Amino acid sequence: EPSRRTEQPLNEEMNDEALREKLDLVEEIRTGASLKEATVKQKVAARHDTKVIK
Protein backbone atom coordinates (compact mmCIF):
# COMPACT_ATOMS: atom_id res chain seq x y z
CA GLU A 1 0.00 0.00 0.00
CA PRO A 2 1.52 3.37 -0.99
CA SER A 3 2.05 5.85 1.79
CA ARG A 4 0.44 9.25 1.86
CA ARG A 5 3.81 10.86 1.32
CA THR A 6 4.41 8.98 -1.93
CA GLU A 7 0.92 9.76 -3.16
CA GLN A 8 1.24 13.46 -2.40
CA PRO A 9 4.84 14.54 -2.92
CA LEU A 10 6.09 17.36 -0.75
CA ASN A 11 5.88 20.77 -2.31
CA GLU A 12 8.81 22.56 -0.66
CA GLU A 13 7.69 26.08 -1.56
CA MET A 14 4.21 25.57 -0.12
CA ASN A 15 5.68 23.88 2.93
CA ASP A 16 8.13 26.73 3.55
CA GLU A 17 5.36 29.30 3.20
CA ALA A 18 3.11 27.40 5.61
CA LEU A 19 5.93 27.15 8.14
CA ARG A 20 6.60 30.91 7.90
CA GLU A 21 2.90 31.65 8.47
CA LYS A 22 2.83 29.39 11.51
CA LEU A 23 5.99 31.03 12.84
CA ASP A 24 4.32 34.44 12.55
CA LEU A 25 1.29 33.08 14.37
CA VAL A 26 3.49 31.69 17.15
CA GLU A 27 5.03 35.14 17.64
CA GLU A 28 1.56 36.71 17.88
CA ILE A 29 0.45 34.11 20.42
CA ARG A 30 3.63 34.60 22.44
CA THR A 31 3.13 38.37 22.48
CA GLY A 32 -0.47 37.97 23.60
CA ALA A 33 0.56 35.57 26.35
CA SER A 34 3.21 38.00 27.58
CA LEU A 35 0.65 40.81 27.77
CA LYS A 36 -1.80 38.58 29.63
CA GLU A 37 0.94 37.50 32.04
CA ALA A 38 1.84 41.13 32.79
CA THR A 39 -1.82 41.98 33.40
CA VAL A 40 -2.27 39.06 35.79
CA LYS A 41 0.92 39.97 37.67
CA GLN A 42 -0.31 43.54 38.10
CA LYS A 43 -3.66 42.33 39.43
CA VAL A 44 -2.00 39.90 41.84
CA ALA A 45 0.37 42.61 43.08
CA ALA A 46 -2.49 45.08 43.55
CA ARG A 47 -4.54 42.53 45.48
CA HIS A 48 -1.54 41.62 47.62
CA ASP A 49 -0.84 45.28 48.36
CA THR A 50 -4.43 45.96 49.45
CA LYS A 51 -4.35 43.02 51.86
CA VAL A 52 -0.84 43.65 53.25
CA ILE A 53 -0.94 47.44 53.53
CA LYS A 54 -4.26 47.54 55.46
C-alpha distance matrix in Angstrom:
0.0 3.8 6.5 9.4 11.6 10.2 10.3 13.7 15.6 18.4 21.7 24.2 27.2 25.9 24.7 28.2 30.0 28.1 29.0 32.6 32.9 31.7 34.1 36.9 36.1 36.2 39.6 40.9 39.8 41.4 44.6 44.7 44.3 47.1 49.4 48.7 49.3 52.6 53.7 53.0 54.9 57.9 58.0 57.9 60.6 62.7 62.4 63.3 66.3 67.7 67.5 68.9 71.5 73.2
3.8 0.0 3.8 6.6 8.2 6.4 6.8 10.2 11.8 14.7 18.0 20.5 23.5 22.4 21.3 24.7 26.5 25.0 25.9 29.4 29.8 28.9 31.2 34.0 33.4 33.7 37.0 38.3 37.5 39.1 42.2 42.5 42.2 44.9 47.2 46.8 47.5 50.7 51.8 51.4 53.2 56.1 56.4 56.4 59.0 61.2 61.1 61.9 64.8 66.3 66.3 67.6 70.1 71.9
6.5 3.8 0.0 3.8 5.3 5.4 6.4 8.7 10.3 12.5 15.9 18.2 21.3 19.9 18.4 21.8 23.7 21.9 22.6 26.2 26.7 25.5 27.8 30.6 30.0 30.1 33.4 34.8 33.9 35.4 38.6 38.9 38.6 41.2 43.6 43.1 43.8 47.0 48.2 47.7 49.5 52.4 52.7 52.7 55.3 57.5 57.4 58.2 61.1 62.6 62.7 63.9 66.4 68.2
9.4 6.6 3.8 0.0 3.8 5.5 5.1 6.0 8.4 10.2 13.4 15.9 18.6 16.9 15.6 19.2 20.7 18.7 19.8 23.3 23.5 22.5 25.0 27.6 26.9 27.3 30.7 31.8 31.0 32.8 35.8 36.0 35.9 38.7 40.8 40.4 41.3 44.4 45.5 45.2 47.2 49.9 50.2 50.4 53.0 55.0 55.1 56.1 58.8 60.3 60.5 61.9 64.3 66.0
11.6 8.2 5.3 3.8 0.0 3.8 5.4 5.2 5.7 7.2 10.8 12.9 16.0 14.8 13.2 16.6 18.6 17.1 17.8 21.3 22.0 21.2 23.3 26.1 25.9 26.2 29.3 30.8 30.3 31.8 34.7 35.3 35.3 37.8 40.1 40.0 40.8 43.7 45.0 44.9 46.6 49.4 50.0 50.2 52.6 54.7 55.0 55.8 58.5 60.1 60.5 61.6 63.9 65.9
10.2 6.4 5.4 5.5 3.8 0.0 3.8 5.5 5.7 8.6 11.9 14.3 17.4 16.7 15.7 18.9 21.0 19.9 20.8 24.1 25.0 24.5 26.6 29.3 29.3 29.7 32.7 34.2 33.9 35.4 38.2 38.9 39.0 41.4 43.7 43.7 44.5 47.4 48.7 48.7 50.4 53.1 53.7 54.0 56.3 58.5 58.8 59.6 62.2 63.9 64.3 65.4 67.7 69.7
10.3 6.8 6.4 5.1 5.4 3.8 0.0 3.8 6.2 9.5 12.1 15.2 17.7 16.4 16.1 19.6 21.0 19.8 21.3 24.5 24.9 24.6 27.1 29.5 29.2 30.0 33.1 34.2 33.9 35.8 38.5 38.9 39.2 41.8 43.8 43.7 44.8 47.7 48.8 48.8 50.8 53.3 53.8 54.2 56.7 58.7 58.9 60.0 62.6 64.1 64.5 65.8 68.1 69.9
13.7 10.2 8.7 6.0 5.2 5.5 3.8 0.0 3.8 6.4 8.7 12.0 14.2 12.7 12.5 16.1 17.3 16.2 17.9 21.0 21.2 21.2 23.7 25.9 25.8 26.8 29.8 30.8 30.8 32.7 35.3 35.8 36.3 38.8 40.7 40.8 42.0 44.8 45.9 46.1 48.0 50.5 51.1 51.6 54.0 55.9 56.3 57.5 59.9 61.5 62.0 63.3 65.5 67.4
15.6 11.8 10.3 8.4 5.7 5.7 6.2 3.8 0.0 3.8 6.4 9.2 12.0 11.4 11.1 14.2 16.0 15.5 16.8 19.7 20.6 20.8 22.8 25.2 25.6 26.4 29.1 30.6 30.8 32.4 34.9 35.8 36.3 38.5 40.6 41.0 42.0 44.6 46.0 46.4 48.1 50.5 51.4 51.9 54.1 56.1 56.7 57.7 60.1 61.8 62.4 63.5 65.6 67.7
18.4 14.7 12.5 10.2 7.2 8.6 9.5 6.4 3.8 0.0 3.8 5.9 8.9 8.5 7.5 10.5 12.6 12.3 13.2 16.1 17.3 17.5 19.3 21.7 22.3 23.1 25.6 27.2 27.6 29.0 31.5 32.6 33.1 35.2 37.3 37.9 38.8 41.3 42.8 43.3 44.9 47.3 48.3 48.9 50.9 53.0 53.7 54.6 56.9 58.7 59.5 60.5 62.4 64.6
21.7 18.0 15.9 13.4 10.8 11.9 12.1 8.7 6.4 3.8 0.0 3.8 5.7 5.5 6.1 8.7 10.2 10.7 12.2 14.4 15.6 16.6 18.3 20.3 21.2 22.4 24.6 26.1 26.9 28.4 30.5 31.7 32.7 34.6 36.5 37.4 38.5 40.8 42.2 43.0 44.6 46.8 47.9 48.8 50.7 52.6 53.5 54.6 56.7 58.5 59.4 60.5 62.3 64.5
24.2 20.5 18.2 15.9 12.9 14.3 15.2 12.0 9.2 5.9 3.8 0.0 3.8 5.5 4.9 6.0 8.5 9.8 10.3 12.2 14.2 15.2 16.2 18.3 19.8 20.7 22.5 24.4 25.4 26.6 28.6 30.2 31.1 32.7 34.8 35.9 36.8 38.9 40.6 41.5 42.8 45.0 46.4 47.2 48.9 50.9 52.0 52.9 54.9 56.9 57.9 58.7 60.4 62.8
27.2 23.5 21.3 18.6 16.0 17.4 17.7 14.2 12.0 8.9 5.7 3.8 0.0 3.8 5.4 5.2 6.2 8.6 9.9 10.7 12.4 14.3 15.3 16.7 18.5 20.0 21.4 23.0 24.5 25.8 27.4 29.0 30.3 31.8 33.6 34.9 36.1 37.9 39.6 40.8 42.2 44.1 45.5 46.6 48.2 50.0 51.3 52.4 54.2 56.1 57.3 58.2 59.7 62.1
25.9 22.4 19.9 16.9 14.8 16.7 16.4 12.7 11.4 8.5 5.5 5.5 3.8 0.0 3.8 5.5 5.1 6.1 8.6 9.9 10.6 12.3 14.2 15.5 16.6 18.3 20.2 21.3 22.6 24.3 26.0 27.2 28.5 30.4 32.0 33.0 34.5 36.5 37.8 38.9 40.6 42.5 43.7 44.8 46.6 48.3 49.4 50.7 52.6 54.3 55.5 56.6 58.2 60.4
24.7 21.3 18.4 15.6 13.2 15.7 16.1 12.5 11.1 7.5 6.1 4.9 5.4 3.8 0.0 3.8 5.4 5.1 6.2 8.7 9.9 10.6 12.2 14.4 15.3 16.4 18.5 20.1 20.9 22.4 24.5 25.8 26.7 28.5 30.5 31.4 32.5 34.7 36.2 37.1 38.6 40.7 42.0 42.8 44.6 46.5 47.6 48.6 50.6 52.5 53.5 54.5 56.2 58.5
28.2 24.7 21.8 19.2 16.6 18.9 19.6 16.1 14.2 10.5 8.7 6.0 5.2 5.5 3.8 0.0 3.8 5.5 5.1 6.2 8.7 9.9 10.5 12.5 14.3 15.2 16.7 18.7 20.0 20.9 22.8 24.5 25.6 27.0 29.0 30.3 31.3 33.2 35.0 36.0 37.3 39.3 40.9 41.7 43.3 45.3 46.6 47.5 49.3 51.3 52.5 53.3 54.9 57.3
30.0 26.5 23.7 20.7 18.6 21.0 21.0 17.3 16.0 12.6 10.2 8.5 6.2 5.1 5.4 3.8 0.0 3.8 5.4 5.1 6.3 8.7 9.8 10.7 12.5 14.3 15.6 16.9 18.5 20.0 21.4 22.9 24.5 26.0 27.5 28.9 30.3 32.1 33.5 34.9 36.4 38.1 39.5 40.7 42.3 44.0 45.4 46.6 48.3 50.1 51.5 52.4 53.9 56.2
28.1 25.0 21.9 18.7 17.1 19.9 19.8 16.2 15.5 12.3 10.7 9.8 8.6 6.1 5.1 5.5 3.8 0.0 3.8 5.5 5.1 6.2 8.6 10.0 10.6 12.3 14.4 15.5 16.5 18.3 20.1 21.2 22.4 24.4 26.0 26.9 28.4 30.5 31.8 32.8 34.5 36.4 37.6 38.7 40.5 42.2 43.3 44.6 46.5 48.2 49.4 50.5 52.1 54.3
29.0 25.9 22.6 19.8 17.8 20.8 21.3 17.9 16.8 13.2 12.2 10.3 9.9 8.6 6.2 5.1 5.4 3.8 0.0 3.8 5.4 5.1 6.1 8.7 9.8 10.4 12.4 14.3 15.1 16.3 18.4 19.9 20.8 22.4 24.5 25.5 26.5 28.6 30.3 31.2 32.6 34.7 36.1 36.9 38.6 40.6 41.7 42.7 44.6 46.6 47.6 48.5 50.2 52.5
32.6 29.4 26.2 23.3 21.3 24.1 24.5 21.0 19.7 16.1 14.4 12.2 10.7 9.9 8.7 6.2 5.1 5.5 3.8 0.0 3.8 5.4 5.0 6.3 8.6 9.8 10.7 12.6 14.3 15.3 16.7 18.6 20.0 21.2 23.0 24.5 25.7 27.3 29.0 30.4 31.6 33.5 35.1 36.2 37.6 39.4 40.9 41.9 43.6 45.6 46.9 47.7 49.1 51.5
32.9 29.8 26.7 23.5 22.0 25.0 24.9 21.2 20.6 17.3 15.6 14.2 12.4 10.6 9.9 8.7 6.3 5.1 5.4 3.8 0.0 3.8 5.4 5.1 6.3 8.7 10.0 10.8 12.4 14.3 15.5 16.7 18.5 20.1 21.5 22.8 24.4 26.1 27.4 28.8 30.4 32.1 33.4 34.7 36.4 38.0 39.3 40.6 42.3 44.0 45.4 46.5 47.9 50.1
31.7 28.9 25.5 22.5 21.2 24.5 24.6 21.2 20.8 17.5 16.6 15.2 14.3 12.3 10.6 9.9 8.7 6.2 5.1 5.4 3.8 0.0 3.8 5.4 4.9 6.1 8.7 9.8 10.4 12.1 14.2 15.2 16.2 18.2 20.0 20.8 22.2 24.3 25.7 26.6 28.3 30.3 31.4 32.5 34.3 36.1 37.2 38.4 40.3 42.0 43.2 44.3 45.9 48.1
34.1 31.2 27.8 25.0 23.3 26.6 27.1 23.7 22.8 19.3 18.3 16.2 15.3 14.2 12.2 10.5 9.8 8.6 6.1 5.0 5.4 3.8 0.0 3.8 5.3 5.0 6.4 8.8 9.9 10.5 12.4 14.3 15.2 16.5 18.6 20.0 20.9 22.7 24.6 25.7 26.9 28.9 30.5 31.4 32.9 34.8 36.2 37.1 38.9 40.9 42.1 42.9 44.4 46.8
36.9 34.0 30.6 27.6 26.1 29.3 29.5 25.9 25.2 21.7 20.3 18.3 16.7 15.5 14.4 12.5 10.7 10.0 8.7 6.3 5.1 5.4 3.8 0.0 3.8 5.4 5.2 6.4 8.8 9.9 10.7 12.5 14.3 15.5 16.9 18.6 20.0 21.5 23.0 24.6 25.9 27.5 29.1 30.5 31.9 33.5 35.0 36.3 37.8 39.6 41.2 42.0 43.3 45.7
36.1 33.4 30.0 26.9 25.9 29.3 29.2 25.8 25.6 22.3 21.2 19.8 18.5 16.6 15.3 14.3 12.5 10.6 9.8 8.6 6.3 4.9 5.3 3.8 0.0 3.8 5.4 5.1 6.2 8.5 9.9 10.6 12.3 14.2 15.5 16.5 18.2 20.1 21.2 22.5 24.3 26.0 27.2 28.5 30.3 31.8 33.0 34.4 36.2 37.8 39.2 40.3 41.8 43.9
36.2 33.7 30.1 27.3 26.2 29.7 30.0 26.8 26.4 23.1 22.4 20.7 20.0 18.3 16.4 15.2 14.3 12.3 10.4 9.8 8.7 6.1 5.0 5.4 3.8 0.0 3.8 5.4 5.1 6.0 8.6 9.8 10.4 12.2 14.3 15.2 16.2 18.3 20.0 20.8 22.3 24.4 25.7 26.6 28.3 30.2 31.4 32.4 34.3 36.2 37.3 38.3 39.9 42.2
39.6 37.0 33.4 30.7 29.3 32.7 33.1 29.8 29.1 25.6 24.6 22.5 21.4 20.2 18.5 16.7 15.6 14.4 12.4 10.7 10.0 8.7 6.4 5.2 5.4 3.8 0.0 3.8 5.5 5.0 6.1 8.6 9.8 10.5 12.4 14.2 15.2 16.6 18.5 19.9 21.0 22.8 24.5 25.7 26.9 28.8 30.4 31.4 32.9 34.9 36.3 37.1 38.4 40.9
40.9 38.3 34.8 31.8 30.8 34.2 34.2 30.8 30.6 27.2 26.1 24.4 23.0 21.3 20.1 18.7 16.9 15.5 14.3 12.6 10.8 9.8 8.8 6.4 5.1 5.4 3.8 0.0 3.8 5.4 5.1 6.2 8.6 9.9 10.7 12.4 14.2 15.6 16.7 18.5 20.1 21.4 22.9 24.4 25.9 27.3 28.9 30.3 31.8 33.4 35.1 36.1 37.3 39.5
39.8 37.5 33.9 31.0 30.3 33.9 33.9 30.8 30.8 27.6 26.9 25.4 24.5 22.6 20.9 20.0 18.5 16.5 15.1 14.3 12.4 10.4 9.9 8.8 6.2 5.1 5.5 3.8 0.0 3.8 5.4 5.1 6.1 8.6 9.9 10.5 12.1 14.3 15.3 16.4 18.2 20.1 21.1 22.3 24.2 25.8 26.9 28.3 30.1 31.7 33.0 34.2 35.7 37.8
41.4 39.1 35.4 32.8 31.8 35.4 35.8 32.7 32.4 29.0 28.4 26.6 25.8 24.3 22.4 20.9 20.0 18.3 16.3 15.3 14.3 12.1 10.5 9.9 8.5 6.0 5.0 5.4 3.8 0.0 3.8 5.4 5.1 6.2 8.7 9.8 10.4 12.4 14.3 15.3 16.4 18.5 20.0 20.9 22.4 24.4 25.7 26.6 28.4 30.4 31.6 32.4 33.9 36.3
44.6 42.2 38.6 35.8 34.7 38.2 38.5 35.3 34.9 31.5 30.5 28.6 27.4 26.0 24.5 22.8 21.4 20.1 18.4 16.7 15.5 14.2 12.4 10.7 9.9 8.6 6.1 5.1 5.4 3.8 0.0 3.8 5.4 5.1 6.3 8.7 9.8 10.7 12.5 14.4 15.4 16.8 18.7 20.1 21.2 22.8 24.6 25.8 27.1 29.0 30.7 31.5 32.6 35.0
44.7 42.5 38.9 36.0 35.3 38.9 38.9 35.8 35.8 32.6 31.7 30.2 29.0 27.2 25.8 24.5 22.9 21.2 19.9 18.6 16.7 15.2 14.3 12.5 10.6 9.8 8.6 6.2 5.1 5.4 3.8 0.0 3.8 5.4 5.2 6.2 8.6 10.0 10.7 12.4 14.3 15.5 16.7 18.4 20.1 21.3 22.7 24.3 25.8 27.4 29.0 30.2 31.4 33.5
44.3 42.2 38.6 35.9 35.3 39.0 39.2 36.3 36.3 33.1 32.7 31.1 30.3 28.5 26.7 25.6 24.5 22.4 20.8 20.0 18.5 16.2 15.2 14.3 12.3 10.4 9.8 8.6 6.1 5.1 5.4 3.8 0.0 3.8 5.4 5.0 6.0 8.6 9.8 10.5 12.2 14.2 15.3 16.3 18.2 19.9 21.0 22.2 24.1 25.8 27.0 28.1 29.7 31.8
47.1 44.9 41.2 38.7 37.8 41.4 41.8 38.8 38.5 35.2 34.6 32.7 31.8 30.4 28.5 27.0 26.0 24.4 22.4 21.2 20.1 18.2 16.5 15.5 14.2 12.2 10.5 9.9 8.6 6.2 5.1 5.4 3.8 0.0 3.8 5.4 5.0 6.2 8.7 9.9 10.5 12.4 14.4 15.3 16.4 18.4 20.0 20.9 22.4 24.5 25.9 26.6 27.9 30.4
49.4 47.2 43.6 40.8 40.1 43.7 43.8 40.7 40.6 37.3 36.5 34.8 33.6 32.0 30.5 29.0 27.5 26.0 24.5 23.0 21.5 20.0 18.6 16.9 15.5 14.3 12.4 10.7 9.9 8.7 6.3 5.2 5.4 3.8 0.0 3.8 5.4 5.2 6.3 8.7 9.9 10.7 12.5 14.3 15.4 16.6 18.5 20.0 21.1 22.9 24.7 25.7 26.6 28.9
48.7 46.8 43.1 40.4 40.0 43.7 43.7 40.8 41.0 37.9 37.4 35.9 34.9 33.0 31.4 30.3 28.9 26.9 25.5 24.5 22.8 20.8 20.0 18.6 16.5 15.2 14.2 12.4 10.5 9.8 8.7 6.2 5.0 5.4 3.8 0.0 3.8 5.5 5.1 6.2 8.6 9.9 10.7 12.3 14.2 15.4 16.6 18.2 19.9 21.3 22.8 24.2 25.5 27.5
49.3 47.5 43.8 41.3 40.8 44.5 44.8 42.0 42.0 38.8 38.5 36.8 36.1 34.5 32.5 31.3 30.3 28.4 26.5 25.7 24.4 22.2 20.9 20.0 18.2 16.2 15.2 14.2 12.1 10.4 9.8 8.6 6.0 5.0 5.4 3.8 0.0 3.8 5.4 5.2 6.1 8.6 10.0 10.5 12.2 14.2 15.4 16.3 18.2 20.1 21.2 22.2 23.7 26.0
52.6 50.7 47.0 44.4 43.7 47.4 47.7 44.8 44.6 41.3 40.8 38.9 37.9 36.5 34.7 33.2 32.1 30.5 28.6 27.3 26.1 24.3 22.7 21.5 20.1 18.3 16.6 15.6 14.3 12.4 10.7 10.0 8.6 6.2 5.2 5.5 3.8 0.0 3.8 5.5 5.1 6.2 8.7 9.9 10.5 12.3 14.3 15.2 16.3 18.4 20.1 20.8 21.9 24.3
53.7 51.8 48.2 45.5 45.0 48.7 48.8 45.9 46.0 42.8 42.2 40.6 39.6 37.8 36.2 35.0 33.5 31.8 30.3 29.0 27.4 25.7 24.6 23.0 21.2 20.0 18.5 16.7 15.3 14.3 12.5 10.7 9.8 8.7 6.3 5.1 5.4 3.8 0.0 3.8 5.5 5.2 6.3 8.7 9.9 10.6 12.4 14.2 15.4 16.7 18.7 19.9 20.9 22.9
53.0 51.4 47.7 45.2 44.9 48.7 48.8 46.1 46.4 43.3 43.0 41.5 40.8 38.9 37.1 36.0 34.9 32.8 31.2 30.4 28.8 26.6 25.7 24.6 22.5 20.8 19.9 18.5 16.4 15.3 14.4 12.4 10.5 9.9 8.7 6.2 5.2 5.5 3.8 0.0 3.8 5.4 5.1 6.1 8.5 9.8 10.5 12.1 14.1 15.5 16.7 18.1 19.7 21.5
54.9 53.2 49.5 47.2 46.6 50.4 50.8 48.0 48.1 44.9 44.6 42.8 42.2 40.6 38.6 37.3 36.4 34.5 32.6 31.6 30.4 28.3 26.9 25.9 24.3 22.3 21.0 20.1 18.2 16.4 15.4 14.3 12.2 10.5 9.9 8.6 6.1 5.1 5.5 3.8 0.0 3.8 5.4 5.1 6.1 8.5 9.9 10.4 12.1 14.3 15.4 16.1 17.6 20.0
57.9 56.1 52.4 49.9 49.4 53.1 53.3 50.5 50.5 47.3 46.8 45.0 44.1 42.5 40.7 39.3 38.1 36.4 34.7 33.5 32.1 30.3 28.9 27.5 26.0 24.4 22.8 21.4 20.1 18.5 16.8 15.5 14.2 12.4 10.7 9.9 8.6 6.2 5.2 5.4 3.8 0.0 3.8 5.5 5.1 6.1 8.6 9.8 10.4 12.3 14.4 15.2 15.9 18.2
58.0 56.4 52.7 50.2 50.0 53.7 53.8 51.1 51.4 48.3 47.9 46.4 45.5 43.7 42.0 40.9 39.5 37.6 36.1 35.1 33.4 31.4 30.5 29.1 27.2 25.7 24.5 22.9 21.1 20.0 18.7 16.7 15.3 14.4 12.5 10.7 10.0 8.7 6.3 5.1 5.4 3.8 0.0 3.8 5.4 5.1 6.1 8.5 9.8 10.7 12.5 14.2 15.2 16.9
57.9 56.4 52.7 50.4 50.2 54.0 54.2 51.6 51.9 48.9 48.8 47.2 46.6 44.8 42.8 41.7 40.7 38.7 36.9 36.2 34.7 32.5 31.4 30.5 28.5 26.6 25.7 24.4 22.3 20.9 20.1 18.4 16.3 15.3 14.3 12.3 10.5 9.9 8.7 6.1 5.1 5.5 3.8 0.0 3.8 5.5 5.2 6.0 8.5 10.0 10.8 12.1 13.9 15.8
60.6 59.0 55.3 53.0 52.6 56.3 56.7 54.0 54.1 50.9 50.7 48.9 48.2 46.6 44.6 43.3 42.3 40.5 38.6 37.6 36.4 34.3 32.9 31.9 30.3 28.3 26.9 25.9 24.2 22.4 21.2 20.1 18.2 16.4 15.4 14.2 12.2 10.5 9.9 8.5 6.1 5.1 5.4 3.8 0.0 3.8 5.5 5.0 6.0 8.7 10.0 10.3 11.6 14.1
62.7 61.2 57.5 55.0 54.7 58.5 58.7 55.9 56.1 53.0 52.6 50.9 50.0 48.3 46.5 45.3 44.0 42.2 40.6 39.4 38.0 36.1 34.8 33.5 31.8 30.2 28.8 27.3 25.8 24.4 22.8 21.3 19.9 18.4 16.6 15.4 14.2 12.3 10.6 9.8 8.5 6.1 5.1 5.5 3.8 0.0 3.8 5.4 5.1 6.3 8.8 9.9 10.4 12.3
62.4 61.1 57.4 55.1 55.0 58.8 58.9 56.3 56.7 53.7 53.5 52.0 51.3 49.4 47.6 46.6 45.4 43.3 41.7 40.9 39.3 37.2 36.2 35.0 33.0 31.4 30.4 28.9 26.9 25.7 24.6 22.7 21.0 20.0 18.5 16.6 15.4 14.3 12.4 10.5 9.9 8.6 6.1 5.2 5.5 3.8 0.0 3.8 5.4 5.2 6.4 8.7 10.1 11.2
63.3 61.9 58.2 56.1 55.8 59.6 60.0 57.5 57.7 54.6 54.6 52.9 52.4 50.7 48.6 47.5 46.6 44.6 42.7 41.9 40.6 38.4 37.1 36.3 34.4 32.4 31.4 30.3 28.3 26.6 25.8 24.3 22.2 20.9 20.0 18.2 16.3 15.2 14.2 12.1 10.4 9.8 8.5 6.0 5.0 5.4 3.8 0.0 3.8 5.5 5.3 6.0 8.3 10.2
66.3 64.8 61.1 58.8 58.5 62.2 62.6 59.9 60.1 56.9 56.7 54.9 54.2 52.6 50.6 49.3 48.3 46.5 44.6 43.6 42.3 40.3 38.9 37.8 36.2 34.3 32.9 31.8 30.1 28.4 27.1 25.8 24.1 22.4 21.1 19.9 18.2 16.3 15.4 14.1 12.1 10.4 9.8 8.5 6.0 5.1 5.4 3.8 0.0 3.8 5.5 5.2 5.6 8.2
67.7 66.3 62.6 60.3 60.1 63.9 64.1 61.5 61.8 58.7 58.5 56.9 56.1 54.3 52.5 51.3 50.1 48.2 46.6 45.6 44.0 42.0 40.9 39.6 37.8 36.2 34.9 33.4 31.7 30.4 29.0 27.4 25.8 24.5 22.9 21.3 20.1 18.4 16.7 15.5 14.3 12.3 10.7 10.0 8.7 6.3 5.2 5.5 3.8 0.0 3.8 5.7 5.6 6.2
67.5 66.3 62.7 60.5 60.5 64.3 64.5 62.0 62.4 59.5 59.4 57.9 57.3 55.5 53.5 52.5 51.5 49.4 47.6 46.9 45.4 43.2 42.1 41.2 39.2 37.3 36.3 35.1 33.0 31.6 30.7 29.0 27.0 25.9 24.7 22.8 21.2 20.1 18.7 16.7 15.4 14.4 12.5 10.8 10.0 8.8 6.4 5.3 5.5 3.8 0.0 3.8 5.8 5.8
68.9 67.6 63.9 61.9 61.6 65.4 65.8 63.3 63.5 60.5 60.5 58.7 58.2 56.6 54.5 53.3 52.4 50.5 48.5 47.7 46.5 44.3 42.9 42.0 40.3 38.3 37.1 36.1 34.2 32.4 31.5 30.2 28.1 26.6 25.7 24.2 22.2 20.8 19.9 18.1 16.1 15.2 14.2 12.1 10.3 9.9 8.7 6.0 5.2 5.7 3.8 0.0 3.8 5.6
71.5 70.1 66.4 64.3 63.9 67.7 68.1 65.5 65.6 62.4 62.3 60.4 59.7 58.2 56.2 54.9 53.9 52.1 50.2 49.1 47.9 45.9 44.4 43.3 41.8 39.9 38.4 37.3 35.7 33.9 32.6 31.4 29.7 27.9 26.6 25.5 23.7 21.9 20.9 19.7 17.6 15.9 15.2 13.9 11.6 10.4 10.1 8.3 5.6 5.6 5.8 3.8 0.0 3.8
73.2 71.9 68.2 66.0 65.9 69.7 69.9 67.4 67.7 64.6 64.5 62.8 62.1 60.4 58.5 57.3 56.2 54.3 52.5 51.5 50.1 48.1 46.8 45.7 43.9 42.2 40.9 39.5 37.8 36.3 35.0 33.5 31.8 30.4 28.9 27.5 26.0 24.3 22.9 21.5 20.0 18.2 16.9 15.8 14.1 12.3 11.2 10.2 8.2 6.2 5.8 5.6 3.8 0.0
